[in-house]
C-alpha cells in the first residue's frame, strides 16, 4: 500500500489541509477531498501522480465539514462511490443547511475560503455502518466511530494505518504543539477523550492528520493530545466560573494557546497556518458551548 499526502495549498499556505491518495495494485481511493475552493489543485496533483481523478475507485470523507469534504459532491457527481458516516448522508446530498450555516460564520469570506459545495447524487453516496469494513478492490477500510469533534465523524483504519480526520487534533511537522480541534457546534469533551482512547488502543503504526500529514509516533501524539484537550477544556471551564464573557474568553483562550505553542518554539508561520484551519476563536466557542450546556443541566 502506498500513501500520497496531497497538500491542497489552502489560501496559498503549505501544510494546512491534506487529501490522501491511497494505492494498492490497481486500486486507488481518495481519503478527504478538502474544500471546493481547492478542487482544481487537487485534480491537478492527482493527475501529476498518474491518477485520473474520474477513475478513482472510491472517495472516503471523515466528516462533512467544508475543509474536509467540500469537494466531495463533485467526485460523487462523476459517479465515484462516496463513503461516509450515516449521519452525514443527507447533508452531502442536500448541503443547503451546511452552506447556510457556514455563510453565517464566514460572511463575505465564504466564497474565497470554501467555494460552496456540489450536491452529491444519492446513488453515489454510501453510508457505512459503524465498525464495518468496506472492501474496495485490494483495500479494506474499517470505519471507526470517533465523535467529539462532530457527531458524524469517522476515522478510517487501513491495517495498522489510521486516517484520523479531526479526531487526533491538528499538528504541523516541525512543532510539538498540537492544536485542539474543538470548533462548534458539536464539540463534546467526553466523546473527544473516548475517541482518542479508542485510537490509542488500536496501537497504530502511523496516523495521518488532515491538518496535517503523517504522525509516526502515534502513541506519544495521542497521549499528548489527550493532555492538551483536558488542559484547554479546563482553562475554559475556569474562565466560565469566573463569569468571563464570550468575547473576552476568545481573547484569553488565544493567549493561552499561543503561550503553549511558542513555549515549544512553534514558528509564527506555523501558528498562522493552524489558525487558518482551526482558529482559537472558534475552538474557544466550541468548548464554551459544551461547558455551558453541562452547567445548565447541573442547575
C-alpha positions in Angstrom: 0.0 0.0 0.0 1.3 3.4 -1.0 0.0 6.7 0.6 0.4 10.1 -1.1 -0.2 13.1 1.1 -1.5 15.8 -1.2 -1.1 19.4 0.0 -4.1 21.4 -1.2 -2.3 24.7 -0.7 -5.4 26.2 1.0 -5.2 30.0 0.9 -1.7 29.7 -0.7 -0.4 28.1 2.5 1.5 24.8 2.9 0.5 22.1 5.2 -2.9 23.4 6.1 -5.3 20.9 4.5 -4.4 17.5 3.1 -6.1 14.9 1.0 -4.7 11.3 0.7 -4.4 9.1 -2.3 -4.1 5.5 -1.3 -2.9 3.0 -3.8 -2.7 -0.8 -3.7 -2.1 -2.6 -7.0 -4.7 -1.3 -9.4 -6.9 0.1 -6.6 -6.9 3.9 -5.9 -9.0 5.6 -3.3 -9.1 9.2 -2.0 -9.5 10.0 1.7 -10.7 13.5 2.2 -11.3 15.9 -0.6 -10.7 19.3 1.0 -12.9 22.3 0.1 -14.4 23.1 -3.2 -12.1 26.1 -3.4 -9.0 23.9 -3.7 -10.6 21.2 -6.0 -8.6 22.3 -9.1 -5.4 22.0 -7.2 -6.4 18.5 -6.0 -7.3 17.4 -9.5 -4.0 18.7 -10.9 -2.0 16.9 -8.2 -3.9 13.6 -8.7 -3.2 13.8 -12.4 0.5 14.5 -11.7 0.6 11.3 -9.6 -0.7 9.4 -12.6 -4.2 9.1 -11.3 -7.1 10.2 -13.5 -9.5 11.9 -10.9 -12.6 10.4 -12.6 -11.1 6.9 -12.4 -10.8 6.7 -8.7 -12.4 3.6 -7.2 -13.9 5.4 -4.2 -13.8 8.5 -2.0 -14.0 8.5 1.8 -14.5 11.5 4.0 -14.1 11.5 7.7 -16.9 14.1 8.2 -18.6 16.7 6.1 -17.2 20.0 7.4 -16.2 22.0 4.3 -12.4 21.8 4.9 -12.7 18.0 4.7 -15.5 17.3 2.3 -16.4 20.5 0.4 -15.4 19.0 -2.9 -16.8 15.5 -2.2 -20.0 16.2 -4.1 -18.1 16.9 -7.3 -16.5 13.5 -7.2 -19.8 11.8 -6.5 -21.3 13.6 -9.4 -18.7 11.9 -11.6 -20.1 8.5 -10.5 -17.4 7.8 -8.0 -18.7 6.0 -4.9 -18.6 8.3 -1.8 -18.4 6.7 1.6 -19.2 8.4 4.9 -20.9 8.3 8.3 -24.7 7.6 8.2 -25.5 10.9 10.0 -23.7 12.8 7.2 -25.5 11.2 4.3 -28.5 13.6 4.0 -26.3 16.7 4.3 -24.0 15.7 1.5 -27.0 15.0 -0.8 -28.5 18.4 0.1 -25.9 20.7 1.6 -28.2 23.7 1.8 -28.2 23.9 5.6 -24.5 23.2 5.8 -23.7 26.0 3.4 -26.1 28.5 5.0 -24.6 27.8 8.4 -21.1 28.4 7.0 -22.1 31.6 5.3 -23.4 32.9 8.7 -20.0 32.3 10.2 -17.7 33.4 7.4 -19.9 36.1 5.7 -18.3 37.7 2.7 -15.2 35.5 3.0 -17.2 32.3 2.4 -16.7 32.0 -1.4 -13.0 32.7 -1.3 -12.4 30.3 1.6 -14.6 27.4 0.7 -16.2 27.9 -2.7 -19.5 26.2 -1.9 -20.4 22.5 -2.2 -21.9 20.5 -5.1 -24.8 18.3 -4.0 -23.9 14.6 -4.3 -26.3 12.3 -6.3 -28.0 9.9 -3.9 -27.0 6.9 -6.0 -23.3 7.7 -5.5 -23.5 8.1 -1.7 -22.9 5.2 0.6 -23.4 5.3 4.4 -21.0 2.9 6.2 -22.3 1.2 9.4 -20.1 1.8 12.4 -17.3 -0.7 12.8 -17.9 -2.2 9.4 -15.1 -3.0 6.9 -15.6 -1.7 3.3 -13.7 -3.6 0.7 -12.7 -1.6 -2.4 -10.6 -3.6 -4.8 -7.4 -4.6 -2.9 -8.1 -2.3 0.0 -10.1 -2.9 3.2 -11.2 0.2 5.1 -12.6 0.0 8.6 -14.9 2.8 9.9 -14.1 3.8 13.4 -16.8 5.8 15.3 -14.9 8.8 16.6 -17.3 11.6 17.8 -16.2 14.6 19.8 -15.3 17.0 17.0 -18.6 16.1 15.2 -21.3 13.5 15.8 -20.9 12.3 12.3 -17.1 11.6 12.4 -15.3 8.5 11.3 -11.6 7.7 11.4 -10.6 5.1 8.9 -8.2 2.2 9.6 -6.4 0.5 6.8 -4.4 -2.2 8.5 -2.1 -0.5 11.0 -2.6 2.9 9.4 -5.2 5.4 10.5 -6.7 8.4 8.8 -7.9 10.4 11.8 -9.6 13.4 10.3 -10.0 15.8 13.3 -10.2 13.1 16.0 -6.5 13.5 16.8 -6.1 17.2 16.6 -4.1 19.4 14.2 -0.3 19.5 14.1 2.3 20.5 11.6 5.5 18.7 11.3 8.3 20.5 12.9 6.5 21.6 16.0 5.4 19.7 19.2 2.3 21.9 19.5 -1.0 20.2 18.9 -4.0 22.4 18.2 -7.2 21.2 19.8 -9.9 20.8 17.2 -12.9 21.9 19.2 -15.0 24.1 16.9 -18.7 24.3 17.4 -21.5 23.3 17.3 -20.9 19.6 18.2 -17.7 19.6 20.3 -18.1 17.2 23.2 -15.3 16.7 25.7 -16.2 13.2 26.9 -16.7 11.9 23.4 -13.4 13.5 22.3 -11.4 11.8 25.0 -13.1 8.5 24.4 -12.3 8.8 20.7 -8.6 9.5 21.5 -8.6 6.4 23.8 -10.1 4.3 21.0 -7.4 5.3 18.6 -4.7 4.8 21.1 -6.0 1.3 22.0 -5.6 0.3 18.3 -1.8 0.6 18.5 -1.5 2.1 15.0 1.9 2.3 13.4 1.1 5.6 11.7 -1.7 8.2 11.9 -2.5 10.7 9.2 -4.0 14.1 10.1 -5.9 16.1 7.6 -4.2 19.1 9.3 -1.5 17.9 8.5 0.2 14.8 7.4 1.7 11.7 9.0 2.4 11.1 12.7 5.0 8.4 13.1 4.8 8.2 16.9 1.0 7.7 17.3 1.0 6.6 21.0 3.0 9.7 22.1 1.0 12.0 19.9 -2.3 10.7 21.2 -1.2 10.9 24.8 0.0 14.5 24.3 -3.2 15.4 22.5 -5.4 13.9 25.3 -3.5 16.1 27.8 -3.9 19.2 25.6 -7.7 18.6 25.3 -8.1 18.2 29.1 -5.9 21.3 29.7 -7.7 23.6 27.3 -11.1 22.4 28.3 -10.3 23.1 32.0 -9.0 26.5 31.1 -12.3 27.4 29.5 -14.3 25.9 32.4 -12.4 28.0 34.9 -13.0 31.2 32.9 -16.7 30.5 32.8 -16.8 30.0 36.6 -15.2 33.5 36.7 -18.1 34.7 34.6 -15.9 35.8 31.7 -18.0 37.0 28.7 -17.6 35.1 25.4 -15.6 37.7 23.6 -13.1 38.1 26.4 -12.9 34.4 26.6 -11.8 34.1 23.0 -9.0 36.6 23.6 -7.9 34.8 26.8 -8.0 31.4 25.0 -5.9 32.6 22.1 -3.3 33.9 24.5 -3.4 30.6 26.4 -2.8 28.6 23.2 -0.2 31.0 21.9 1.7 30.5 25.2 1.6 26.7 24.7 2.7 27.0 21.0 5.6 29.4 21.5 6.9 27.6 24.6 7.8 24.7 22.3 9.2 27.1 19.7 6.4 26.9 17.2 7.2 29.2 14.3 4.9 32.1 13.7 4.2 31.0 10.2 3.1 27.6 11.5 0.9 29.3 14.1 -0.7 31.3 11.2 -1.4 28.1 9.3 -3.0 26.4 12.3 -5.2 29.5 12.9 -6.4 29.4 9.3 -7.9 25.9 9.6 -8.6 25.7 13.4 -8.9 29.2 14.8 -8.8 29.6 18.5 -11.9 31.9 18.4 -14.0 29.0 17.0 -12.4 26.4 19.3 -13.0 28.6 22.4 -16.6 28.9 21.4 -17.0 25.1 20.9 -15.6 24.3 24.4 -17.6 27.2 25.9 -20.9 25.8 24.5 -20.1 22.4 25.8 -19.5 23.6 29.3 -22.4 26.0 29.2 -24.7 23.1 28.4 -23.2 20.9 31.2 -23.6 23.7 33.7 -27.2 24.4 32.8 -28.0 20.7 33.2 -26.5 20.7 36.7 -28.6 23.6 37.9 
